[in-house]
Amino acid sequence: MSYRLKTLTREEHLAFVRARPSVSHTQVPAWGEVKPDWRAESLGWFDGGGRLVGAGLVLLRPLPGIKRYFAYLPEGPVIDWNAPDLEQWLAPMLDHLRSRGAFSVRMGPPVAVRRFSAETVKDAIADPRTRSLREVTATSRDARALHVADRLRALGWRQSEPDAEGGFALGQPRHVFQVPLAGRTLDDVHRGLNQQWRRNIKKAEKAGVKVVQGDHDDLPAFHELYTETAARDRFLPRPLSYFQRMWTALRAEDPDRMRLYLAHHDGDLLAAATTLTVGEHVWYSYGASTSRKREVQPNNALQWRMICDAHAGGAAVYDLRGITDTLDEDDHLVGLLRFKAGTGGEAVENLGEWDRPLSRVLHKAFGLYMSRR
């Protein structure tokens, strides 16, 4: 089957998203407003009967000095990735983006390849011989995802790696940690937590930690904790304006799209986090905490409240988002992996992001430009 591709209105794109149980938060129309340095466009795939059967949010970033663009579809497009006619889906997208002046296209097929149970992850961390998840035998794997990867390579796509091609300063995590909620009672979820998690939740409750939902006016307080976290964990923080823009854009599209949670103890803000919701999928987006009063376990209390709310809202998945691939105890990110594994969920390895240069010279030039920013 051949597919016709055309641009969608915001309303058409949003209606497509609402009709599906799960679409990445980076593939909703409002996400383009969160990224002002990019030009956003909604694309739609139509079958022979004129029905909208696929959609994607593409972000276009110009190469300085010329009207040529790097095209990026984070965790998208939303198409039938297992379809036998995959080329018929991707060819019209490339033709369209080429006509828009794109010199390179990057996309992130939302396809899970391997899954690792929390117990498997825990055992791998404890094994000094295992240095990364790639060396670990998966609890389950999807052969169809490997077939998709083979077909993409045959079509001229190549898998992007961290810091490859000069190190583009963008990208979604390939490995994430998720807590399945569908078909489970809240008691089931609680029993799935490891002993330390359950103990810490009880300790926070006894200490009087209170977790509440915040609003736009609480974003500066969240950001203050977030910048403290950035300094402690050695990453570059986003400005307050970024979170204010997220709040305004995403909640205008859907008032429940973004939430802010705050954990207090005796009036002292100790931890805060944002969640994003699309359909039956809830993501833990950004987290922040202080080094003060860690003994009252505000982070466990905060996460448990967000898991409870996701479950109450009918979510099928609570997604703790990115985790490190490394299992090296000397890497400070392993502590975060251990924390997330305590939820009893599963690590998920996705297909990752794929590049299709349309002009190799400009593709390389853009990589150098992004690496120097």
N, C-alpha and C positions, 0 to 999 in steps of 0.2 A: 504494500500500500504506500502511496505517496502522500505526503502531508504538506499542507499549505501553511506558511508562517506569516503572521502579520503582527503589528503592534497592537497591544490591548489598552483599553481605557483602564483607569484605576478601578472602576467599579467592576468591570469584567474580570480583572485579575483577582480582586478580592473575593468575588463570588466563587471563582474556581478554588481558591484557598479554603473557603468556608465549607465547601462540599467534600473536603478530604479530612480524614482523621488526623493526619500529621503532615505538616510541611515545615521546613526549617524556618526559624524566625528571620533568617537572612534572605528568605525568598518571598517575603510579604511586601506589598507595594510601599508601605511606610518606611521600610529599611533604607530605601534610597534617600529619604530625607535625613536619615541619621548620618549619611556620608556626603557632606556638602562638597568635598573635593572631587566627587565623581558625578557624572551625569547618568541618571537612571532611566531605564526603559523597560517596559513590560512586554514580553514576547508571548505569543500564543500559537499553538499548533492545532490545526483543524484537519479533520479527516475528510474523506470524500463526501460524506453527508453533511458537511458544514458544522459538525459538532466540535466544540473546544475540548481537546483530549490531552493537552499538555500546556504548561506555562513556565515561564522563567523570568526572574528579575536579573537583568544584566546591568552591571555598573561599568561605565566607560570613563577611563582616566586618560587625559591627553598627554602626549609626549611634548615637553616644553618646546615652544617655537614653531611647531607644525600642527596641522589639524589631522593628526593620526592618533588612534586610541588603543589603549590596552583594554580589552573586554574581559570582564570577570563575572562569573555566575557562581557565587558562594553557595555551596551545598545544593547545587541545582545544575540543570533545570529539572523540573518535576515532570518527567516523562516516563514511559514504560521502558525501564532499563533492561528488562529481560525479553523485550520484543525481538523476534528474529530479524526484523528489518531495521536494526539500530541505525544503519547508515542513512535511511530515509528520514530519520528524526534529526540527525546531526547535520547533514548536508545543507538543508535549507537554512539552518541557524548560521552556519559558517558563511553562506552566500549573503545572508542579510547583514551580518556584522561586517563583512568585507565591504559591502556597499555603504556602510556607515563610516568607513575609514579605519576599521580595526586592523592593526598590524599583528596582533596576537590575541588568542582567546585562552582563558583559563576557566575550567569548570570543576565542580566537586560533586561527582555522582553520589547521591545519597544511598549508597549500597554498602551493607555490612558484609565483611568477608569472614572474620573470625570472632569468636566470643570466648571469654575466659571467665570462669566462675570466680567469685571472691576467694574461695578456698585455694584455687589454682594460683591466683595472684599472690596470696599470702605465702604459699609454699615456695613460689619462685623468688620472692624477695628474700626469704630465709636461706635460700640455696646460694652460697658464694660463687658457685660455678656458673650461675645463670646471670648474664649481664644485661639482657634486654628481653622484652616480650616476644621478639622475633624468634628467640631460641626456645620458647615455651610451647608445648603441645597444647593446642586449643581444645577447649571443652566441646566446641562445635564449630563447624565451618560450612560455608555455603559455596558449593561448586559452581553455582550459576554466576557468582560474583567474579570468580577467576575467569570464567568464560567471557564476561563483559570486558575484563582487563585485556584479554587476548584480542578481542575484536577491536578495542580502542587502539591498541598498538598497530593492528593491521590497517587501520584507517588513518594512521599518521599521527596519532596522539601519543604523547609521552608523559610518563608520570613525573610530576614535579617533586623534588626533595627539598627539605629545609636547607636554606642558604644556597640552593642551586641557582644557576643562571644569574649569578651576581647577588642573589639574596633579595628577592622582592619582599618589601615590608608589608606583607599581607598574607592571608591564608587562614583556613579553618583547621582545627585539630583533627588529625587522622585517628587518634586514639581517644576515646571518651569512656566515662564510667556511668552506667545507667542502673537505675533500680526499677525493675518491672513491677507495675502495680495492677495491671489488668487481671481480673479473676482472683485477686488476693484481698482478704480482709485487712484492716489496719493492724489487727492482732498478728496476722501472718507476717506482715511487713516488720512489725516490732520484734517478733521472734527471729526474723532473719538477720537482725543486727547482731554484731558480735558482742561478747560479754562486756568489753570496755565501753562500747557505745551505750549499751543499756545502763551501765553503771553511771556513766557521765550524765546521761539524760536525767536520771533520778537525782544525782547530786545537784544538778542545776536547779531542778524543781525544789528540792529541799532548801537550797541557798536563797531562793526567792528571785531567780532570774525570770524576767518577764519579756516575752517576745510579742511585739505589736507590729501592725502594718503602718508604714509612714506615708507621707504624701510629698508633693513637690517641694514644700518648704523644708522638708527634712533632708533633702539632697546635699546641702552644704555640710551637715553633720556627718552624713555618710562619706562624703568626699574627704573630709578631714581624716577619718579613720583609714580610708583607702590610700591616701598618700603616705600615712604612717606604715601601712602594710607594704607599699611599694618600696619604701626605703629599706625595710627589714628583709624583704624577699628579693630585692635586687632586680626590679623591673621598672620600666618607664611608665609612670601613671598617665592616664588620660585626664584632660582638664575637666573642671566642673561643668563647663558649657556642653561637653559631650553628653553627659548624663542628663542634663536638663533638656537637651535636644531629643535624646532618646525618649524621655518621659512624655514630652509634648507630642512628638510625632506618632509614637506607637499607641499611646492611649487615646489619641484622636481617632485612630483607625479602629481600635477596640479598647474600651475602658478597662478590660481585664488583661490586656496584652502584656503590661509590665507592672510589677509590684515591687515595693520596697519594704523590707523587714528590718526591724531594729531590736536588738537584745539589750535590755537595761538591767542593772543591778543597783538597787538603792539610789536610783536616779542617775546613775553613771552609764553612759553608752559604751558598751564593751565590744559589740560586733554588729555588723549590718550586711545585708546582701540584697541583690535584686534577682527577681525571677522573670522569665518571659514565657508566655503561653500561646501556643497555636494549636487549636483543636485539642487532641488528647495527649499532647506532648508538653511537658513543663521543663524548662531549662533553668538551672542555677546559673546565673549569668556572671555577675561580679560580686566578689566578697571582700570584706574588710574587717579587721579586728585590731584591738590594741593589745599590748603585752601585759597590761594591768589585769589583775584579778583572774588570771587564767585558771586558777584553782576552782572557780565556780562553773567552769565548762560552758561558757556562753555559745561557743561555736556549735557544739552538739545540740544545744537547746534550739538554736536558730535553724539548723538544718532539719531537725525533727519537726519543728512547726511548719516549715515549708513543705516537707514530705506529707504531713497530715493534711495540709490545705490542698495539695495537689491531688491526694487521694479523695478527699471530700468533693473536689470539683470534677471527679470522673476521669482523671488523667490515667492513661495506660502506661505512661513512662515518666519517671522523674529522672532527669538527665543532669548529672553533676559535671558535665562538660569535659574539658580537656584533661588528659593525664599524660605523664611522661612515658616514653617507650623504654627508657633506661631503668634498670633495676639495681644500679650501682649504689650501694649504701652511702657513698661519699657525695652523691648528688642530693642537694637539698630538696629537690622535687619528689624524691622517693617518700618523704614524710607525708606529702599531700596525697600521693597514691595510696599509702597505707591508711590514711584517714578516710578516703573515699571507699576503699575496699571494706572498711568496717561496717558499711551500710548493708553488706550482704548481697549487693547487686552483681553486676558483671562488667568486665572491661570489654569494650567493643572496638575492633579494628575495622575502620571503613576503607573504602577503595582509595581514598585520598584524592588529591587534586591532580588534574591533567592539563597539559599545555598543548596548544596547536598553533605554532608560529605561522603567520601568514606572510610575514617578512622577517627573515632570520636576522637581518642586519638591525632593524628597528627593535626587534624582540631583545636582542642582546644589549642594545643601547639603553632600553628602558630598564633592564635589570641593573645596569651600572648606575643609572640615575637613582633608582630606588635604594640601592645599597649605600649611597652617599648622603642620603637625606638625614 
